[in-house]
């Protein structure tokens, strides 16, 4: 595997074809309607925990 192939595969896996990032971006409206910073932080931590455990 050449360096260019590795970069292409890595870019696809991290940015272009990563369903986790798409799902997190889908939560943006949910984060926008949180009433205070504590709720937003807790929601973010819960999301990170779920995403870490599912991958």
Buried (B, 14 or more C-beta within 10 A) or exposed (E): EEEEEEEEEEEEEEEEEEEEEEEBEEEEEEEEEBEEEEEBEEBBEEBEEEEEEEE
